[in-house]
Amino acid sequence: MNQTSVLLFVAGATLSAGTALAQNAKFDALKAEAQADAATRTSYLAGGAGYNNNAFNINDGTGNNSLNIGGTIAARANFSVRDDQSVGDQDDFTWGFNMPFNRLRLWGNIWSKDLEYKIQGSWSDTSGDSSFGLEDAWFRYNYENGFSMTMGQFKLPLLREVLVDNEFQLAADRSVASAVFSQGYSQGIQGTYTDEMWRASVAVSDGLNTGGTDFNSGSETDVGVTGRIDVLAMGNNMDRFNDETSWKSAADNALLIGAAVHWETGGETGFTADVDTLVYTIDVSFEGQGWNVMGAFYGSHIDPSGGTDFDTFGGMLQGGIFFTDQVEAFARWDAVFLDDSLSTGQDDDIHFATVGVNYYVSPESHAVKFTAQAGYCFNDSTPLFGGGGLVSDPTRYGFLGDTEDGEWNVLFQGIVMF
């Protein structure tokens, strides 16, 4: 081999070695990237994804970031019987199906275990359409001393009946009385302090039932202020009162006493009506092993500028008892006591009675529940359910309204939570 051949051979070997080293370096880089990606995916898997507490959930393993995805499907069959002298022979019996509330919700925490969020919306056909409406949309920071701050759209801390979600009611829906005084959703800010035996909340907001409104909306007030306190007078777990029932496996008896007041005023800033409103309530909830009792008193004082002020009162008393782990019977009385200026010749006091049975497909779970109930209105309900009445969506409670005493309704409801 001559000198030229040797040099060509050495150059070729060197080039081949360099190419191999470059390929090995590229392979090592790809290998490292794949290992890093696998480690990240393993970390996600270690964090967990699954189904728990009626929701699908994902978290990053540290507890600082989580997402829960859930929803509710509620379907009803309704039967209404009214006086034929009031509505005519053709309309005295009405029946059909409806979907009173069907929800999607996302909630969890972000950046820290202490920073929570929730967004929830609902389709409802009780108002005559099936449009989607925003309900909850808030974030909350929980401090270590038991104090928390919430901002966004949420239920004001007023009526306990309304604070308990529809899915966790004792009957198919809330009392008619609660609809007259309901706080609904509002936008604002709320501070809450929670101890083992009591909880206090104060909120500043746009006023009652102003969810989904812009800041220049005519339905808002200048300012609304709401305060509520709950005292656990017996028992050691306040969370058991997040629903209105009590399982047979409950550890002990528990008594919760609550009171709240709301005041709002308008007319001093753009577009708001010059009306002062005061709403107040006191409620008592007593639960044992497989039974529950709840009572509430409601009151309001409305003072429109240049008009006549009036007072309205209401109340409800209900109870339930489990006969088996899956079958629960319940009964409820509620009433609205109207100011004379609102009844204009009709009944001032309007009373309702409700009885029914719940069947829980899975014991001690609200995930799948069926309800059969019957309701009766003892009085002329025109001031509540007629045109311009105090209850905007009476079909939500199974009633259509009657100018005579005595309207019956029977309904069957199924709820599936996921």
Secondary structure as the mmCIF struct_conf table of DSSP 4:
data_model
#
loop_
_struct_conf.conf_type_id
_struct_conf.id
_struct_conf.beg_label_comp_id
_struct_conf.beg_label_asym_id
_struct_conf.beg_label_seq_id
_struct_conf.end_label_comp_id
_struct_conf.end_label_asym_id
_struct_conf.end_label_seq_id
HELX_RH_AL_P HELX_RH_AL_P1 GLN A 3 GLY A 47
STRN STRN1 ALA A 49 ASN A 52
TURN_TY1_P TURN_TY1_P1 ASN A 53 ASN A 54
STRN STRN2 ALA A 55 ASN A 59
BEND BEND1 GLY A 61 ASN A 65
STRN STRN3 SER A 66 VAL A 81
HELX_RH_AL_P HELX_RH_AL_P2 ASP A 84 VAL A 87
TURN_TY1_P TURN_TY1_P2 ASP A 89 ASP A 91
BEND BEND2 ASP A 92 ASP A 92
STRN STRN4 PHE A 93 ASN A 98
STRN STRN5 ASN A 102 ASN A 109
BEND BEND3 TRP A 111 SER A 112
TURN_TY1_P TURN_TY1_P3 LYS A 113 ASP A 114
STRN STRN6 LEU A 115 TRP A 123
TURN_TY1_P TURN_TY1_P4 THR A 126 SER A 127
BEND BEND4 GLY A 128 ASP A 129
STRN STRN7 PHE A 132 ASN A 142
TURN_TY1_P TURN_TY1_P5 GLU A 144 ASN A 145
BEND BEND5 GLY A 146 GLY A 146
STRN STRN8 PHE A 147 LYS A 155
BEND BEND6 PRO A 157 PRO A 157
HELX_RH_AL_P HELX_RH_AL_P3 ARG A 160 LEU A 163
BEND BEND7 VAL A 164 VAL A 164
HELX_RH_3T_P HELX_RH_3T_P1 ASN A 166 PHE A 168
BEND BEND8 LEU A 170 ASP A 173
HELX_RH_AL_P HELX_RH_AL_P4 VAL A 176 PHE A 181
STRN STRN9 TYR A 185 THR A 194
BEND BEND9 GLU A 196 MET A 197
STRN STRN10 TRP A 198 SER A 205
BEND BEND10 ASP A 206 ASP A 206
TURN_TY1_P TURN_TY1_P6 LEU A 208 ASN A 209
TURN_TY1_P TURN_TY1_P7 GLY A 211 GLY A 212
TURN_TY1_P TURN_TY1_P8 PHE A 215 ASN A 216
TURN_TY1_P TURN_TY1_P9 GLY A 218 SER A 219
BEND BEND11 GLU A 220 GLU A 220
BEND BEND12 ASP A 222 ASP A 222
STRN STRN11 VAL A 223 MET A 234
BEND BEND13 GLY A 235 ASN A 236
HELX_RH_3T_P HELX_RH_3T_P2 MET A 238 ASN A 242
BEND BEND14 ASP A 243 GLU A 244
TURN_TY1_P TURN_TY1_P10 LYS A 248 SER A 249
BEND BEND15 ALA A 251 ASP A 252
STRN STRN12 ALA A 254 THR A 265
BEND BEND16 GLY A 267 THR A 269
TURN_TY1_P TURN_TY1_P11 GLY A 270 PHE A 271
STRN STRN13 VAL A 275 GLU A 287
BEND BEND17 GLN A 289 GLY A 290
STRN STRN14 TRP A 291 PRO A 304
TURN_TY1_P TURN_TY1_P12 SER A 305 GLY A 306
BEND BEND18 GLY A 307 GLY A 307
STRN STRN15 PHE A 310 PHE A 322
BEND BEND19 PHE A 323 GLN A 326
STRN STRN16 VAL A 327 PHE A 337
HELX_RH_AL_P HELX_RH_AL_P5 ASP A 340 SER A 343
TURN_TY1_P TURN_TY1_P13 THR A 344 GLY A 345
BEND BEND20 GLN A 346 GLN A 346
BEND BEND21 ASP A 348 ASP A 348
STRN STRN17 ASP A 349 TYR A 360
BEND BEND22 VAL A 361 SER A 362
TURN_TY1_P TURN_TY1_P14 PRO A 363 GLU A 364
BEND BEND23 ALA A 367 ALA A 367
STRN STRN18 VAL A 368 CYS A 377
BEND BEND24 ASN A 379 ASN A 379
HELX_RH_AL_P HELX_RH_AL_P6 THR A 382 PHE A 385
BEND BEND25 GLY A 386 GLY A 386
TURN_TY1_P TURN_TY1_P15 GLY A 387 GLY A 388
BEND BEND26 LEU A 390 LEU A 390
BEND BEND27 SER A 392 SER A 392
HELX_RH_3T_P HELX_RH_3T_P3 PRO A 394 TYR A 397
TURN_TY1_P TURN_TY1_P16 GLY A 398 GLY A 398
BEND BEND28 THR A 403 ASP A 405
STRN STRN19 GLU A 407 MET A 417
#
